[in-house]
């Protein structure tokens, strides 16, 4: 017997099972993509649910013909809602790996469907662009052909290209050659030092790509060299010092030695070195040498060396006379000042001019030379010694200075500052009397007590 019902506007129609749209069969995936691409290490979820208005049972996920549950999930877990008669089941991926790639199927028995229904999605997992094993600072010897490497990792394997400000052609370049092992730089020069960009492009799926860029620095190794290769001239006097500074360029940073030059390099005996100091900047060194013997006035050599070579620079130390004492006279002294008129030494210092003077001054009757006041002043004719005691006899001696150092001192001369006169003297006398009076009062008070 044929069942029927009345449809609007009153015609007879057949009662048939609910007909689903062609785009689903009673199951829905959220998200709904049939193909999904994820980066390794990420987490995500895919929900399979029975469509609204439908009834179903035996809702489950399978992969490779095996049902997914807590025991075989491979970092995949399930969440059923509600748990007793679920209408949705969530597939949870935690830290997805390439092992999780494949086709996943959600299945259920849907009321009104003659067979079990299925919805699937195809999961692709890729390993993103990884520069962890790329050496970001590389070095090449000058004059060599160097292969700069960029061992970028990823799955699918990224394609690598190079830039140095602008893209480097993959072929046909006179200086560079791009190949599977990296970037060859021909006949490396110091101009090739600097930053290079390693660009990695990775195709993910049919229409998606990843791109990353990493800077790689190139250091060019070269032997030591001096900017000024000419010999340097220095002066000293017997018993004085010579102070030499040596600086060379080179990579790796050069190490230094000092020696004499007698057709070849000869180390300076340690007994001849007063000391040797290195600047805080390790690219240069300083030698301070005590010229205690006339035989030491000769050519010295600074030798700079690294693993690629050696460079030498000559320093000629020429003996000059020690600066002679200056001629000086005194102007009329005041109570607190002495004026000194200085004339350059009668015997000049050869190629080295006088650059200044040193005065040493002490009170004659109650001062020792080791406690004397030292005053340095620049070259000139008149110099004033200030802040002195009034009516006091002073011993004074002077020495000349040139670029090499300080010369011998003159004979000691004596001069007396003037006494304080007028109102100043009266004030001083009153002050002295007041001090005596106060001392007497204190003494009397002490005796009384």
URMOGI-V519193 format. One record per residue. N is the residue number from 0. SS is DSSP state (H for helix, E for strand, C for the rest). PSI is psi in whole degrees, 0 to 359 (* if undefined). NEAR is the number of other ideal C-beta (glycine too) atoms within 10 Angstrom. Layout:
BEGIN
n:N ss:SS psi:PSI near:NEAR
n:N ss:SS psi:PSI near:NEAR
END
This chain:
BEGIN
n:0 ss:C psi:136 near:3
n:1 ss:C psi:118 near:6
n:2 ss:C psi:145 near:6
n:3 ss:E psi:168 near:10
n:4 ss:E psi:161 near:8
n:5 ss:E psi:123 near:9
n:6 ss:C psi:167 near:11
n:7 ss:C psi:131 near:6
n:8 ss:C psi:48 near:5
n:9 ss:C psi:5 near:6
n:10 ss:C psi:159 near:7
n:11 ss:E psi:128 near:9
n:12 ss:E psi:159 near:10
n:13 ss:E psi:144 near:9
n:14 ss:C psi:115 near:9
n:15 ss:C psi:159 near:7
n:16 ss:C psi:152 near:9
n:17 ss:C psi:129 near:11
n:18 ss:C psi:120 near:7
n:19 ss:C psi:151 near:17
n:20 ss:C psi:155 near:7
n:21 ss:C psi:341 near:6
n:22 ss:C psi:351 near:7
n:23 ss:C psi:164 near:14
n:24 ss:C psi:28 near:18
n:25 ss:C psi:350 near:20
n:26 ss:E psi:144 near:22
n:27 ss:E psi:141 near:18
n:28 ss:E psi:139 near:19
n:29 ss:E psi:116 near:11
n:30 ss:C psi:165 near:10
n:31 ss:C psi:3 near:11
n:32 ss:C psi:139 near:11
n:33 ss:C psi:338 near:10
n:34 ss:E psi:135 near:11
n:35 ss:E psi:133 near:17
n:36 ss:E psi:127 near:16
n:37 ss:E psi:149 near:17
n:38 ss:E psi:141 near:14
n:39 ss:C psi:137 near:18
n:40 ss:C psi:346 near:11
n:41 ss:C psi:165 near:12
n:42 ss:C psi:146 near:11
n:43 ss:E psi:170 near:13
n:44 ss:E psi:152 near:13
n:45 ss:E psi:126 near:21
n:46 ss:E psi:133 near:16
n:47 ss:E psi:126 near:24
n:48 ss:E psi:152 near:21
n:49 ss:E psi:132 near:22
n:50 ss:C psi:151 near:16
n:51 ss:C psi:137 near:7
n:52 ss:C psi:357 near:8
n:53 ss:C psi:157 near:21
n:54 ss:C psi:144 near:13
n:55 ss:E psi:176 near:22
n:56 ss:E psi:173 near:12
n:57 ss:E psi:46 near:10
n:58 ss:E psi:128 near:20
n:59 ss:E psi:162 near:16
n:60 ss:E psi:140 near:20
n:61 ss:E psi:157 near:15
n:62 ss:E psi:123 near:20
n:63 ss:C psi:31 near:9
n:64 ss:C psi:1 near:6
n:65 ss:E psi:132 near:9
n:66 ss:E psi:139 near:12
n:67 ss:C psi:127 near:20
n:68 ss:C psi:186 near:12
n:69 ss:C psi:336 near:8
n:70 ss:C psi:330 near:5
n:71 ss:C psi:26 near:10
n:72 ss:C psi:338 near:17
n:73 ss:C psi:59 near:12
n:74 ss:C psi:23 near:13
n:75 ss:E psi:132 near:18
n:76 ss:E psi:168 near:14
n:77 ss:E psi:152 near:16
n:78 ss:E psi:118 near:13
n:79 ss:E psi:139 near:14
n:80 ss:E psi:124 near:11
n:81 ss:C psi:167 near:8
n:82 ss:C psi:331 near:7
n:83 ss:C psi:310 near:5
n:84 ss:C psi:79 near:10
n:85 ss:C psi:141 near:21
n:86 ss:C psi:353 near:17
n:87 ss:E psi:151 near:17
n:88 ss:E psi:126 near:20
n:89 ss:E psi:127 near:17
n:90 ss:E psi:116 near:22
n:91 ss:E psi:119 near:15
n:92 ss:E psi:123 near:22
n:93 ss:C psi:116 near:14
n:94 ss:C psi:64 near:10
n:95 ss:C psi:144 near:20
n:96 ss:C psi:173 near:13
n:97 ss:H psi:338 near:11
n:98 ss:H psi:338 near:10
n:99 ss:H psi:356 near:20
n:100 ss:C psi:148 near:16
n:101 ss:E psi:187 near:11
n:102 ss:E psi:129 near:13
n:103 ss:E psi:136 near:22
n:104 ss:E psi:130 near:17
n:105 ss:E psi:129 near:23
n:106 ss:E psi:153 near:19
n:107 ss:E psi:158 near:25
n:108 ss:E psi:116 near:15
n:109 ss:E psi:130 near:23
n:110 ss:C psi:131 near:13
n:111 ss:C psi:351 near:13
n:112 ss:C psi:130 near:17
n:113 ss:C psi:335 near:7
n:114 ss:C psi:164 near:8
n:115 ss:C psi:139 near:12
n:116 ss:E psi:157 near:19
n:117 ss:E psi:148 near:13
n:118 ss:E psi:137 near:20
n:119 ss:E psi:158 near:13
n:120 ss:E psi:148 near:18
n:121 ss:E psi:117 near:13
n:122 ss:E psi:124 near:20
n:123 ss:E psi:134 near:16
n:124 ss:E psi:128 near:20
n:125 ss:E psi:152 near:20
n:126 ss:E psi:120 near:17
n:127 ss:E psi:173 near:17
n:128 ss:E psi:128 near:20
n:129 ss:E psi:121 near:16
n:130 ss:C psi:14 near:19
n:131 ss:C psi:327 near:7
n:132 ss:C psi:17 near:10
n:133 ss:C psi:130 near:16
n:134 ss:C psi:112 near:13
n:135 ss:C psi:346 near:11
n:136 ss:E psi:120 near:8
n:137 ss:E psi:158 near:17
n:138 ss:E psi:148 near:15
n:139 ss:E psi:144 near:19
n:140 ss:E psi:140 near:15
n:141 ss:C psi:138 near:18
n:142 ss:C psi:352 near:13
n:143 ss:C psi:167 near:13
n:144 ss:C psi:115 near:12
n:145 ss:E psi:138 near:21
n:146 ss:E psi:110 near:14
n:147 ss:E psi:127 near:19
n:148 ss:C psi:152 near:16
n:149 ss:C psi:84 near:24
n:150 ss:C psi:65 near:14
n:151 ss:C psi:144 near:21
n:152 ss:E psi:160 near:15
n:153 ss:E psi:161 near:20
n:154 ss:E psi:113 near:14
n:155 ss:C psi:157 near:13
n:156 ss:C psi:125 near:12
n:157 ss:C psi:152 near:24
n:158 ss:E psi:136 near:13
n:159 ss:E psi:136 near:18
n:160 ss:E psi:166 near:17
n:161 ss:E psi:150 near:19
n:162 ss:E psi:149 near:14
n:163 ss:C psi:83 near:16
n:164 ss:C psi:305 near:9
n:165 ss:C psi:161 near:6
n:166 ss:E psi:141 near:11
n:167 ss:C psi:123 near:18
n:168 ss:C psi:147 near:12
n:169 ss:C psi:341 near:12
n:170 ss:C psi:166 near:8
n:171 ss:C psi:11 near:7
n:172 ss:C psi:136 near:12
n:173 ss:C psi:324 near:7
n:174 ss:C psi:323 near:14
n:175 ss:E psi:152 near:19
n:176 ss:E psi:122 near:18
n:177 ss:E psi:130 near:16
n:178 ss:E psi:181 near:10
n:179 ss:C psi:329 near:5
n:180 ss:C psi:343 near:11
n:181 ss:E psi:217 near:19
n:182 ss:E psi:116 near:22
n:183 ss:E psi:128 near:15
n:184 ss:E psi:115 near:22
n:185 ss:C psi:141 near:14
n:186 ss:C psi:66 near:12
n:187 ss:C psi:133 near:21
n:188 ss:C psi:171 near:14
n:189 ss:H psi:337 near:12
n:190 ss:H psi:342 near:8
n:191 ss:H psi:353 near:19
n:192 ss:C psi:144 near:17
n:193 ss:E psi:204 near:13
n:194 ss:E psi:137 near:11
n:195 ss:E psi:145 near:21
n:196 ss:E psi:128 near:16
n:197 ss:E psi:110 near:24
n:198 ss:E psi:131 near:18
n:199 ss:E psi:129 near:23
n:200 ss:E psi:132 near:14
n:201 ss:E psi:123 near:20
n:202 ss:E psi:124 near:14
n:203 ss:E psi:112 near:17
n:204 ss:C psi:197 near:12
n:205 ss:C psi:334 near:8
n:206 ss:C psi:12 near:7
n:207 ss:E psi:142 near:10
n:208 ss:E psi:152 near:11
n:209 ss:E psi:150 near:16
n:210 ss:E psi:135 near:10
n:211 ss:E psi:155 near:16
n:212 ss:E psi:138 near:13
n:213 ss:E psi:133 near:15
n:214 ss:E psi:134 near:11
n:215 ss:E psi:128 near:20
n:216 ss:E psi:139 near:13
n:217 ss:E psi:126 near:19
n:218 ss:E psi:130 near:13
n:219 ss:E psi:121 near:20
n:220 ss:E psi:134 near:19
n:221 ss:E psi:155 near:20
n:222 ss:E psi:161 near:19
n:223 ss:E psi:147 near:23
n:224 ss:E psi:147 near:13
n:225 ss:C psi:135 near:16
n:226 ss:C psi:316 near:7
n:227 ss:C psi:110 near:8
n:228 ss:C psi:353 near:10
n:229 ss:C psi:151 near:8
n:230 ss:C psi:144 near:12
n:231 ss:E psi:141 near:15
n:232 ss:E psi:129 near:11
n:233 ss:E psi:155 near:16
n:234 ss:E psi:149 near:20
n:235 ss:E psi:168 near:22
n:236 ss:C psi:160 near:20
n:237 ss:C psi:126 near:14
n:238 ss:C psi:354 near:11
n:239 ss:C psi:196 near:18
n:240 ss:E psi:157 near:14
n:241 ss:E psi:136 near:22
n:242 ss:E psi:111 near:14
n:243 ss:E psi:136 near:17
n:244 ss:E psi:132 near:13
n:245 ss:E psi:130 near:22
n:246 ss:E psi:127 near:18
n:247 ss:C psi:155 near:24
n:248 ss:E psi:152 near:16
n:249 ss:E psi:156 near:22
n:250 ss:E psi:120 near:19
n:251 ss:C psi:167 near:13
n:252 ss:C psi:127 near:12
n:253 ss:C psi:153 near:25
n:254 ss:E psi:157 near:13
n:255 ss:E psi:148 near:20
n:256 ss:E psi:148 near:16
n:257 ss:E psi:143 near:21
n:258 ss:E psi:181 near:17
n:259 ss:E psi:160 near:16
n:260 ss:E psi:109 near:17
n:261 ss:C psi:56 near:10
n:262 ss:C psi:338 near:5
n:263 ss:C psi:173 near:8
n:264 ss:E psi:129 near:14
n:265 ss:E psi:126 near:11
n:266 ss:E psi:143 near:11
n:267 ss:C psi:130 near:17
n:268 ss:C psi:140 near:9
n:269 ss:H psi:333 near:7
n:270 ss:H psi:342 near:7
n:271 ss:H psi:353 near:15
n:272 ss:E psi:122 near:13
n:273 ss:E psi:310 near:13
n:274 ss:E psi:169 near:9
n:275 ss:E psi:128 near:14
n:276 ss:E psi:139 near:10
n:277 ss:E psi:135 near:10
n:278 ss:C psi:163 near:11
n:279 ss:C psi:333 near:5
n:280 ss:C psi:111 near:8
n:281 ss:C psi:358 near:11
n:282 ss:C psi:357 near:13
n:283 ss:E psi:164 near:16
n:284 ss:E psi:158 near:22
n:285 ss:E psi:137 near:16
n:286 ss:E psi:124 near:20
n:287 ss:E psi:115 near:13
n:288 ss:E psi:133 near:23
n:289 ss:E psi:117 near:16
n:290 ss:C psi:76 near:20
n:291 ss:C psi:352 near:14
n:292 ss:C psi:142 near:10
n:293 ss:H psi:334 near:9
n:294 ss:H psi:347 near:8
n:295 ss:H psi:353 near:18
n:296 ss:C psi:91 near:19
n:297 ss:C psi:189 near:14
n:298 ss:E psi:129 near:13
n:299 ss:E psi:157 near:23
n:300 ss:E psi:133 near:21
n:301 ss:E psi:123 near:23
n:302 ss:E psi:123 near:20
n:303 ss:E psi:134 near:26
n:304 ss:E psi:146 near:17
n:305 ss:E psi:190 near:18
n:306 ss:C psi:347 near:10
n:307 ss:C psi:348 near:16
n:308 ss:E psi:188 near:14
n:309 ss:E psi:145 near:15
n:310 ss:E psi:147 near:18
n:311 ss:E psi:147 near:18
n:312 ss:E psi:136 near:20
n:313 ss:E psi:139 near:14
n:314 ss:E psi:120 near:21
n:315 ss:E psi:122 near:14
n:316 ss:E psi:116 near:18
n:317 ss:E psi:134 near:14
n:318 ss:E psi:134 near:16
n:319 ss:C psi:164 near:18
n:320 ss:C psi:149 near:16
n:321 ss:C psi:142 near:19
n:322 ss:C psi:132 near:28
n:323 ss:C psi:154 near:18
n:324 ss:C psi:147 near:19
n:325 ss:C psi:161 near:22
n:326 ss:E psi:133 near:14
n:327 ss:E psi:153 near:18
n:328 ss:E psi:165 near:10
n:329 ss:E psi:142 near:15
n:330 ss:C psi:180 near:13
n:331 ss:C psi:122 near:9
n:332 ss:C psi:153 near:18
n:333 ss:C psi:189 near:15
n:334 ss:C psi:334 near:16
n:335 ss:C psi:6 near:15
n:336 ss:C psi:150 near:15
n:337 ss:E psi:128 near:21
n:338 ss:E psi:127 near:16
n:339 ss:E psi:129 near:23
n:340 ss:E psi:118 near:13
n:341 ss:E psi:135 near:21
n:342 ss:E psi:143 near:10
n:343 ss:C psi:157 near:17
n:344 ss:C psi:146 near:18
n:345 ss:C psi:324 near:9
n:346 ss:C psi:109 near:11
n:347 ss:C psi:166 near:14
n:348 ss:E psi:43 near:22
n:349 ss:C psi:233 near:12
n:350 ss:C psi:355 near:11
n:351 ss:E psi:119 near:17
n:352 ss:C psi:159 near:12
n:353 ss:E psi:131 near:19
n:354 ss:E psi:349 near:14
n:355 ss:E psi:187 near:16
n:356 ss:E psi:161 near:26
n:357 ss:E psi:129 near:17
n:358 ss:E psi:137 near:23
n:359 ss:E psi:125 near:17
n:360 ss:E psi:140 near:19
n:361 ss:E psi:149 near:18
n:362 ss:E psi:134 near:17
n:363 ss:C psi:320 near:14
n:364 ss:C psi:348 near:9
n:365 ss:C psi:37 near:8
n:366 ss:C psi:136 near:15
n:367 ss:C psi:152 near:8
n:368 ss:H psi:327 near:10
n:369 ss:H psi:342 near:6
n:370 ss:H psi:12 near:9
n:371 ss:C psi:161 near:17
n:372 ss:E psi:132 near:15
n:373 ss:E psi:127 near:8
n:374 ss:E psi:122 near:17
n:375 ss:E psi:138 near:11
n:376 ss:E psi:157 near:16
n:377 ss:E psi:173 near:9
n:378 ss:C psi:141 near:13
n:379 ss:C psi:181 near:10
n:380 ss:C psi:330 near:10
n:381 ss:E psi:131 near:9
n:382 ss:E psi:144 near:17
n:383 ss:E psi:127 near:12
n:384 ss:E psi:120 near:21
n:385 ss:C psi:173 near:10
n:386 ss:C psi:44 near:7
n:387 ss:C psi:165 near:18
n:388 ss:C psi:146 near:11
n:389 ss:C psi:152 near:17
n:390 ss:C psi:46 near:11
n:391 ss:C psi:138 near:19
n:392 ss:E psi:129 near:12
n:393 ss:E psi:143 near:23
n:394 ss:E psi:135 near:17
n:395 ss:E psi:138 near:22
n:396 ss:E psi:150 near:19
n:397 ss:E psi:151 near:24
n:398 ss:E psi:150 near:21
n:399 ss:E psi:155 near:26
n:400 ss:E psi:140 near:19
n:401 ss:E psi:181 near:23
n:402 ss:C psi:340 near:15
n:403 ss:C psi:321 near:23
n:404 ss:E psi:199 near:18
n:405 ss:E psi:138 near:16
n:406 ss:E psi:192 near:24
n:407 ss:E psi:154 near:11
n:408 ss:E psi:154 near:15
n:409 ss:C psi:174 near:20
n:410 ss:C psi:153 near:7
n:411 ss:C psi:135 near:13
n:412 ss:E psi:151 near:14
n:413 ss:E psi:140 near:10
n:414 ss:E psi:150 near:20
n:415 ss:E psi:131 near:13
n:416 ss:C psi:156 near:20
n:417 ss:C psi:163 near:14
n:418 ss:C psi:156 near:12
n:419 ss:C psi:133 near:17
n:420 ss:C psi:164 near:10
n:421 ss:C psi:218 near:7
n:422 ss:H psi:326 near:8
n:423 ss:H psi:319 near:12
n:424 ss:H psi:318 near:14
n:425 ss:H psi:318 near:11
n:426 ss:H psi:319 near:11
n:427 ss:H psi:319 near:13
n:428 ss:H psi:317 near:11
n:429 ss:H psi:319 near:10
n:430 ss:H psi:319 near:10
n:431 ss:H psi:317 near:10
n:432 ss:H psi:321 near:10
n:433 ss:H psi:318 near:10
n:434 ss:H psi:319 near:10
n:435 ss:H psi:318 near:10
n:436 ss:H psi:314 near:10
n:437 ss:H psi:320 near:10
n:438 ss:H psi:320 near:10
n:439 ss:H psi:319 near:10
n:440 ss:H psi:315 near:10
n:441 ss:H psi:321 near:10
n:442 ss:H psi:316 near:10
n:443 ss:H psi:317 near:10
n:444 ss:H psi:320 near:9
n:445 ss:H psi:321 near:8
n:446 ss:H psi:319 near:7
n:447 ss:H psi:321 near:6
n:448 ss:C psi:* near:5
END
